[in-house]
Amino acid sequence: MFKIKVCPFGLINIFFCLMMWGSHAQTNVVIKGKVTSETGEFLEGATVGLKNENIGAITNASGEFVLQNVSLGRHTIRVSFLGYTIQEKSIDVSPTMNSINFVLLDNPEEIATVQLTGKSKIRSVNEQSYSVTSVSTKELQNSSTDAKEILDRVPGIRILQDGGLGSNLSFSLNGFQGNQVKFFLDGVPMDNYGASFNLSSIPVNSIKRIDVYKGVVPVWLGTDALGGAVNIITHQEHNFLDASYSYGSFNTNRISVNGAHTNEKTGFTFRGNLNYNYSDNDYEVLADITDANGNVLETTNVKRFHDRYRSITGKFSTGVLNKKYADQLLLEVIASGDDNQVQTGATMATVYGAVMQESKSFINSLKYKKKDLFADGLDVSLNTSYNIYNSRSIDTLTGVVYNWNGEQIPSNSQTNGEKGTPISNLKFDDKEFTNQFNIGYILNKDHSFSFNQAYQYFNREEFDSENPEKQAYFFPKSLYKNVLGLAYKYDYNSKWNTTIFGKAYFLKVNSSQQESENSEVYIKNSIHKNNYGYGLATSYFILPNLQLKASFEHTYRMPLPNEIFGDGLLVSPNDNLGSEQSDNFNFNVVYNFTVGANHYLDLKSTFVYRNAKDLIYESVSISSPETNFENLAEARTLGVEGNLNYNWKERFNLGINVTYQNITDQADQIYNDYSGYQPNFNKGARLPNTPYLFGNAIAGLTFKDVIYENTALNFNYYFNYVQEYYLGWAKYGNAANKETIPKQSSHSIELAYSLQNNKYNISIECRNLTDELLYDKYRLQKPGRAFYLKLRYSL
């Protein structure tokens, strides 16, 4: 215990100071408040100040501001934010007055330029020191797109899909594919949300923006991503309603209803999303027609005949907002389900007529956020969820197989299904508990710290009614993962800031594996992994509109349950799959400027370097319908990407992006169970089935007050290009005989008409306008020309 001695003269001095402070307090007060939009959205970056006085502030992420040292008497407070009408309030400041709130109204004349020149949330994210791209969906709400379509237009991203709506897809970001990139919904991991809640089933009307972190991932996301992360941000407005219906080719139906109601006095809120997707996916493909011996009779256009997809998802949350004990306290429930007819294996060499896959999931979550908890600058958030996911894979048809004409051909087997393996009706019962805890502390304007702890427990139970005695089903399949992260940020001034961080990864897997001498006998198998990573991200503004960014991370990614345990249908298990590690480096240049009053240009360029070891990749054989995940000893990515965005007034916008990525196998030796280590003859060769040169272009025209006042007519054009690349290893053999995915380009157009300031909307869209042959994953053909009509109501 400390003892303090004070002399009488000291007491006199203290008393004098208190008198002076009390006198000052009577003549100067602090005014606090909050700035929101009409819909209740917090407006970060709004300017609040006393008119004609040198006192002002900028609102934070919660729309809050503080005006210091305001003298007693009459003042005028002025609030401005680009895209909203300036608001002024005259007030009489008294010693007892300490709060005032503002609700800003939309300004239609400025809305179109908010994302370009305002210090919006989009721009704030893009200016982080990390290599990040934030994409607003504001101008896409009338489109028939979904999260997959939006992301496929971002530089550095390619999404490879098995087929039409609802089919499996592989996400590639700067060469990292699939699970090497982690996905989040409002900051919560989507690792086990289920097949019915994926990128192609989240419509654009449920999304406010998407943040794409390339390579280096911030600590607060709390993940073991190897190549980056995607955070899908849903609408957070307090009061709104958005409903849409879309109908299109291949009998595609999509319904989306999103809304929220909040009592501003009590803080009670209820919000929900309901999405329904259906498609026959019966588009034409160019396929080989075979006989009973596998001989090709002809190659012709046929319709897919067993590819129907349907899903429904409901997401509902309730709780309170803006209370003393919590800025947000929500209980959330997500329920979803789907069933999917499976048309092909990993390639179009196999075709099915009865294989099915279905799933359902139920997710309970608790979300809590509080800024300035216990002390100023101490922010806390907690996301806890318990997921129940059930799936079933059905392959029980015996005696026959199908060709692409939909004809049944005798298979001469009464025990094997269409996949050529013993018939199965395999059920997975997955249970997962996740907990994500964040603490952020702002020590002062220069120094801040953040800590994250992300825990995951996964358990799977398997049962096959057609093979109930299989030993593997009686062994536990569980995964425990814990990721810890600690970061320190130094803000030297408004131009330069740097963040350094460290991460720790802990993994334990319990499973089983076949004995080497007897494939019918299984033994218990356990894996323990501990790894440690670190990194740095820095940003410097040479000019107010010229930013340089650099980031580096030594990181790890642990294998996911489906990679280790398989999916029971097309992915075989690999119990000995190891964790990946990578050194990621990004260098970015961002420059934006205006020419005159009407022309705005935004230029970005990124250099990427990745050196990954034990890279987990999906191995495919043209002759087999199944794939499995394996470790590639070492791979390196060298790439550049650039994009340009141009805007003229509110009438014309143009965006162009190009990505080049050279991803090569760099291992000196490879290992297999039969011959041990041997020279790697593919060293220096590009990874197969991976695009290396691709790009997108978007152009749009907007016309206001067409026919009626408060209307808008929008025309958009989309172009996509992918250079030819090899399906298999390309280093050896005759180029003329190698399987390739050919060079392809596609064009899409969209026309939308809005009435009463976007309250009523109708749009028509044509994708793949010229009906090109488009291929994706393992040369699986994508849909041809397709038309869509969408009706939307927004309040």
N, C-alpha and C positions, 0 to 999 in steps of 0.2 A: 504494500500500500504506500502511495506517495503522500508526504506531508508538505503543505505549503504554508509558509510564514509570510504575513503581510504587515508592513509597518503602517502607522497611522497616516503618514503622508501618502502611502500607496492607496489606502482606502479612500482618501480625499480625491486622488486622481481617478480612481475607478468610478466614484460617485459622479465626478464632473463629466466623465465620458458617457455615462449612462444618461445624464441630463441632456448632453448634446445629441446623443442618438435618439432620445425620446422626442426632442424638438424636431429633428430631421424627419422622424417617422410620421409626425403630425402633418408635415407639409409635403411629403412625397409618399406615394403608394405604389404597389405593384398590381398591375391588372393582368389577369390570366383569362384565357378563353379558348374556344375551339372553332375551327372553320370546316364546314361540311358542304356537300352538294345537296341538291334537292332530294336525291335518293338516299341521303345519309352517308355517302362515301366520304371518308376522311380525305382532305385535300392537303397532301404533303407538298411543301415548297411554296405555299401562298405567302405573299408579302403583306405584312400587317404593320401599320405605322400611324403616328399622329400627324395629321395633315399640317404642313408648313412648320413642322418641328423635327428636330434631329433625334427622334426616338422611334425605333422600329424593331421588328423581329421576323423570322421565317418559321412557318409551321413545321412541326416534326411529322413522323410517320403516322401519328394519331391525330393529326390536324390541330395540335395544340400550340399555343404561343404564349409568351410572357413579355410584357412591356414593363421595364424597370424605371424607377425614379420619375413617375408621372406626378406632376404638381396638382394641387387641388384646383378646382375650377372647371370651366367649360372647355372641352376639347372635341375635336372631330377625329374619329378613328377611320382610316381608309384601308380597305382590303382589296387586293387584286390577285388574280390568278388567270393565266392565259387559257382561253376557252370559256371563261365565265365573265359575267357582267361585274364591273367594279361596284363595290358597295361602300357607302359611307354612313356612319352613325355619329350624331352629336350627343355627347353625354356630359353630365355634371359629375365630376370626380369628387368623391367625399372620402373621408378616412375609412368608412365602412364598406365602400364599394370595392370589389376585387375580382369580378368576373363578368364577361360578356361574350356571347356566341354569335356567329355569323353563318347564314345559309346562303350560298351563292347560286345564282341562276345561270343556266347555260346561255352562252352567247353564240348563236348559230353562225355568225360571221367569222368566228375564230376557231370553231370546233375542228375544222379540217386541218389546221396547222398546229394543234396542240402537241401532237406526237413529234413534230419536226423542230419547233423552236422553243417550246415551253420546257421548264424544268420538271417534266412529268415523271411519274413513277418509271415509265419505260426508259427515259433518258437517265434517271438516277441509277437504275440497274446497269445500263450499258456503260456508265462511267466508272463502275467499280474497277479495282485494280486487277481483278480476275479477267480471263478471256471469256466474256459472256455476251450473248446476244439475247435481247428481250424483244419478243414479238407481240404486238398488240393485235387483238382480234376486232377492234372497233369498226374497221371498214369491211369486215368479213361476215358480219352477223347475218346478212341476207343470203350468204352462200350456202351451198349444200355440202360444204367441206366438213372434215372432222379433224381431230388432233393430228392424225397421221398425215393428212394432206397439207396441213399448215407447216408441220415440221419438215416435210420433204422439200420445201422451198427455202430452207435456211442453209446458208453456206456451210459446206463441210458435212452435210447430212445426206445420207441415202437410206431409204427404207425399202427393203426387198421383201416382197409379199408373195405368198404361195398362189394367190388367185384373187377373187373378188372380195366383197364385203364379208368381214368376219374371219377370213383365212389367216393362218399363221403368218407372222412377219418377223423380219430380222432388221434391227435398227443399227445403222452404221454412222459413227461420228468420228471424222478424221481417221478412219481405218479401224477404229475399235468397234466391235460388233456386238449385237445382242445384249447379253447381261453384263458386258463390260461397261456399259452405260446404265446408270441407275435412274429410275423414274420415281417422281414424287407427286402427290396431289396435295396442294396447299402445304408443302413441306413435310408430308407424311409419306414414308416409303410405300410403294405399290408392289413390293416383291411378291406378295401372295394374295392379291386382290381377285385373282381368278381370270379365266379365259374370257368371261363375259364382260369384264371391265378392263378394256384395253384401248390402245390408241385409236383404233378404227371404230370403236363404239362410243367414244366421247364426242358429241357433236360440238360444233363451234359455238352454239348458243349457250353452252355451259361454261365456256372459257372466257376469262377476261384478258389474260396474257399468258405467254409461255416463256420461261427463262431457261436458256440453254448454256450451261457451263461446260467449256471445252477444255479437256485435259485436267487442269487443276480445279478441285472442288472445295468450296469453303467449309470450314470446320462445322458451322452451325447446321449443315444438312446431315451430318452424322452418318456417313456411309463409307463403304469400302470400294467405291467406284474406281475403276482403272482408267477409263478414258473420258470421263465427264459425267454430267448429270442433267436431267431435264425436270424442271419444276413447273407443273401445270397449276396455274392460279385460277380458281373459279371466282365467280362474281361475289363480291363481299358487300354490295350495297345493302342498306338497311331495309328499304322498301322498294320492290320492283316486281314486275311480272313479265315473262318472256315465253311465248308459246309459238311453236312452229310445226308445220307438217310438210314433208317432202316426198314426192313420188317420182320415180324414174325408171329407166330401162332395166330389164331383167327382173321386173316386178319388185323393184326396190322401194320399200316404205320406211320412212324414218320420222318419228315423233319425238319432240323435245319440249318439256315444260319446266321452266325454272322460275323460282320466285322467293320472296322473303317479305315478312312483315315484322316490324319492330315497334314496340311501344316506347317512344322517346322519353316518357316520364319514368317508367319503371325499369326500362332496359331489357324487358323480356323480348326475346326474338324467336321466331320460327322460320326456318328456311328449308327449301326442298328442291330436288331435281328428279325428274322422271324421264327416262329415255327408252325408246323402243326402236329396234332395228330388225328389218326383215328383207331378205332378198333370195330369189331363186338362183341367182348367179348362173343362169343358163346361157351364157354368152358363147359365141363360136370360137373354136380353137382349131389350129392346123395340127392334125394328129395322124399318127401311123395306125392303120387298121390291120390287125394281125389275125392269123388263124390259130387253130389249136396247137400248132407246133411253134408258134412264135414268129412265123414268117410274115413279113410285111406284104399285104395284098395291095394296098394303095395308101397314098398320103393325101388327105382331103380335109375340107372344113366340116366340122361336126359341132353339135351343141353339147355343152356339159350337161349331164343328165342326172347327176347325183351330188349336188353341191349347195342345197338349200341351207340358209343360215338364219337364225332368229335369236334375239336376245332382248332382255328387259332388265333395267337397272333403276332402282330407287335409292336416293340418297337424301336423308332427312336429319335435321339437327335442331335442337332447341336448347335454350339456356338464357343467359343474361349477358349484356354488354355494358361497358362503361360504369362499373360499380367501383366502390372504394377498394374492395378486396380483389377485384378482377377486371381487367379490360375486356376479357373474353372468357367465359366458362360455358362450354357446350358439351352436350351429350349427342353423339352422332351414330346413326345406324345406316349401313349400306347393305342392301339385299339385291342380289343379281342372279341371273340364270341364263343359260343358252343351250341350244342343241344344234349340232353341226353335222351335216352329211359330208363325209370325206370322199372327195372325188379321186385324188391321186396320192401316190407315195411321195418320196422326196423329189422324184423327177416325174415327167410325163410318160416314162417308159412303162409305168404301172398305172392301171386305172381300176377303180373300185365301183361297185354298184350297191353295196349293202353295209359297208363299214360306217360306223356312227361314233360320235363323241358328244358328250353332254356334261354340263357342270352347273353347280350352283354354289353361291357363297353368301355368308352372313358375317358382317363385320360390325363390331361394337367399338366405339371410340370415346375417349374423354380428352377434350382439348382445353388447355388453360394457358392464358397469357396475362402478364401483369408487368407494366413498366413502373419503375421507381418503387419496387417492393422493398419495404423497410428503410430504404435509403435512396436518395436521388442518384440516378444513373445505374441502378441495379435492376436489370430486366430478367424476367424468368418466363420460360415457356415449357409446357409438358404436353406430350402427345402419347397416349397409351391406348392400345387397341388389342382386341382378341378376335382372331379370324377363324372361321370354320369354313372349309372349302371341300366340297365333294365333287368328284368327277368320275365318269365311267367311259371306258373305251370298249366298243362292241365289234367283234370280228368273229361271227358264228356261222357264216354261210359256208357250207361245204359242198364238194362235188362239182362246183362250177366256178368260173371266173368270168370277168367281163372284158370286152374290147371297147374301143372308143365309139363304136356304133350302138353301144348299149346291149349288144348281143351276148347271151350266155354261152360259154364254151366249156365243155367237160374238162375237169381238172384231174380226174382219176385219183382223187384223194377224199376220203370221208372223215379225215381227222384234222386236216389243215384248213385254215380259213383263206380268205382272199389274199392276205399278206404272205402266204406261203409258210406260215408258222402255225403251231397248234392253235385251234380255235380258242378264243378267250372272251370273257365278259368281265373285264377287270375293273374293280372299283378302288378308288383312292379316297381315303378319309384323312384330310390334312387339317391339323390344328396349329395355330401360330399365335404367339404372344409377342408383341413388340412394345418397347418403351423408349421414347426419345425425350431427353431432358437437356435443356439449354439454359445457361446462365451467361448473361453479358453484363459487364461492369465498366462504366465510363469513369475513369479516375479523374480526369480533367479533359480540357479541350484537345490535348495532345496525345493522351495515353488511354487505351481501352483494352479490355481482356474479354475473352469468351471461352466457355467450356461446354463441351457436348459429350453426352453419354448415350449410346444407342445400343440397345440389347434386343436380341431376337432368339426366340425358342421355337423350333419347328419340329413337329412329330407327324409321321405318316403311318397309317395302317392300310394294308393291302389285302384284297381278297378277290379271287377269281373263281366264280361259281363253276366254270368249266374245268378248272384245275385246282380243286380245293386242297389237295395234299402237297402242293409245291412247298418245299422247305423254306424258300426265301421269304414267304409270307409270314412265317412265325418268328422272324428276327426283327428286332427294333430298327426303325429308320428314324433317326432324330438328329437334329443339328442345333448347336448352341453357338451363338456369335455375339461378341461384345466389341464395340468400337468406341474408343475414347479419343477425344480431340481437345487440344488446348491451343489458343491463338492469342497473339499480342499485336495490336495495331498502333502504329505511330503516325500521327498526323502532324508533320512538321509545319505545314502551312496549307493554304487553300490550293496550292499547286502540286504538292508532293505528299504521298502517303505510302507506307509500307506495312505489310502484314507478314509475320513469321508464325509458323505453326508446326505442331507435331501430332502424330496420330499413333495409336496402338491398336492392334487387331488380334483378337483371340477367337479361335475356332475349335470346336469339338464335334466330330461326326461319328455316330454309331450306325453301322449297317452290316451287311453280310456280303460274302463273295464266294464264288464257286471254288472248290478244291481243284488243284491243277490236275490231279489224276482221275477225278471223277466229277463230271460236270453236273451230276444229279445231286451231289452233296454240297451243302453250304456251311460255311463257318463264320463266326462273328468277326467283324472287322471294325476297328476303331482308329480314328485319325485325330491327331492334335496338332494345331498350328498356332504359333505366336509370331507376329511380325510387327515391325515398327517403321513408320514413315515420317516424313518431314517435308517442309516446303516453304516457299516465299512468294509473295505477290507484291508488285510495286507499280505505282502509276505517277506520271509527271505531266503536267500541262505546260508545254513550251509556250503556247499562246492560249487564250481562253477557249479557242475552238480547235486547238491542235493538241492531242493527247497521245502519249507513248505509254504502253503497258508491257510488262514482262512478268512472267510467272514460271515457277519451277516446282515440281513435286516428285518425290520418291514415294510411290504408293503401292498398295497391294489390293487385290480383290480375291475374296474367298469364293469358292464355287457355290452355286445355288442348289437347292434341293433337286430341282428337275434335271440339272446337269449331272448330279451324282446318281440320283435314283431313277432317272428316265421319266418319260411321261406315259408309259404303258401303251403307246400307239406307234409313233414313228421315231422316238428317241430311245435308244438302248441305254441301260445304266453303265456307269463307269465308277466303281467304288473307290478307285485309287487316284481320282483326279486331284491334282495339286492346285495350290493357290497361284495366282498370277502376280507378277510384279512389273513395275514400269517406271522409267524416268521420263517425265513429261515436261516439255519446255514450250512456252508460247511467247511470241513477240507480236504486239499489235500496234498499229498506227491508225488513229481515228482523226479525221479532219472534216469539219463541216463549215460552210460559209454561205452567205447570201450574195447575190448579184443584183444590184438594184433593190427594188422593193418586192419583186414578185418571184424571183428565182432562188431556190434553195437547193444546195448540193450537200450530200453526205457521203464521204468516201471512207472505206475501211479496208485494211489489208492485214493479213495474219500469216505468220510463219509458224509451222508446227514441227516439233521433233519428238518422236516417241521411240524409246528403246525398251521393248517388253521381253520378259523372260517367262517361260512356262505359260505362254499365251494359250488360253482356252479357246479352241475353235471347233466348229462343227464339221466333222468329216463325212463326206458323201461319196457314194459310189453309184455310177450310172446304172449298174446292174442290180442294185439293192434298193428296196423301198424304204429302208430304215437308215437313220443317221446315228451318230454318237459323238460325244464331246471328248476331245483329246487335248493333251498339252503339246504345244509347239515350243521347242527349246528356246528359240530366240527370234524375235522379229523386230524390224525397224521401220519407222514411218518418217518420211521427209515430205513435207507438203506445204503448199501455199494456197491461200484462198483470198479472194477480194470481192467486194461488192460496192455498187454505186447506187445511190438513191437520189432522184431528182424530183422536185415539185415546183409547179408553176401555178401561182395563185391557189385557188381551190378547184381548179378545173382539170389539171393533168398531172399524173405522177408516173414515174418510170423507175423500175428497180432491176438491176442485173447483177448476178453473182456467178462466179466460176471457182471451181475447186480442182486442184491437182494434188494427188497423194500417191507417193511411190512406197508401197508397203512390201517389204522383202523379207524372205527367210534368211537369217544371219547365223544360224547354228553351224558349227564346224562338224559336229557329230550328232547322230540320232540314235535312239535306243529302242529295241524291240525285244519281246520276251523270247524270241527264238534264237537270235544271233548276237544279242547284246549290243554294245556300241559299234557303230560302223560309220564310214564317211557319209556326210550329207550331200548328195549329188544335186539337191535343189538349192544349195546356198546361193544367194544373190538373186533368186527368181522371185517374181511377184507372187503374192498369195493368190491362190485361185478363187474364182467366184467373187471377186471383190472389185467394184468399179474404181478406176483410178483417175478418170477425167470426166467431169459432169458440170452442168450449170443450169440456171433458171433465169427467166426474164418475166417481169410482170409490168403491164402498162394499163393505166386506167384513165377514164374520162368521166367528169362529173358535171352535170347541168342542173342548175337550181331553178325552182319555180316553173317547171314544165307543165303546161296546161293549167295547173292550179298553183296558188301560193303555198309556201311551206312544203313543197315537194322536191324530190331529187331523183334524177335519172343517172344511173351509173353503168358504165360499160367497162369490163375488165377482160384483158387478154393474158393468157398464161402460156409460156413456152418452156419445155423441158428437154434437155439433151444429155445423152449418156454415150460415151465412146465405147467401141467394141472392147470386150475383155474376155479372157479365157475362163472356161469352166473348170479345167484341171490345171495341173502344173505345166508351165509353158516353156521351160528351159530346153527340154529335149524333144526330139521327134520332128516329123514333117508338119510344118505350119498348116499346110492344106488339109491335113487329116485331123486337126485338133478341134475338139468341141469348143465353140465360142458362144457368147451371148452377143448378138450383133449390135452394131451402132444403131441407135434409135433416137428419134425426136418426136415430140407430140405437141399438139396445139389444143388449147381449150379456150372457150369464150363464155362470158357471163353477162347478162343484162338484168338490172334490178331497178324497180321503181318504188319509191317511198312516198307516203302521204302523211300529212299532219305531223311533220318533224319526226319521221321514222315510227309513227304509231302503227300504221298499216303498211305492209311490205309484200311485194310479189317479185319473184326472180325466176329466170329460166337460165339453164346452163347446158352447154354441150362440151363433153370431155372427149379428148382424142378426136378432134374435129375431122381429120383426114383419114381416120380409121386405119392407123398404122399398126403393124405387127409389133407389139411391145412385150418384152420378156423381163423377167426378174429372177428371183431366187432359183438357182439350178435350172435355168431356162424354162421356167414355168410361165405359160402365156397369160398376160393380163387382159382385161376386157378391151374390146374394140370401142367404136363410137357409141356414146351413151348420152341420153338427154335426161334432164331433171327439172322439175318444177317445184318451187318452194313458196309457201304462204307463211307469213310471220306476223304476229301481233306483239307489240312491245308497249309497256306502260311503266 
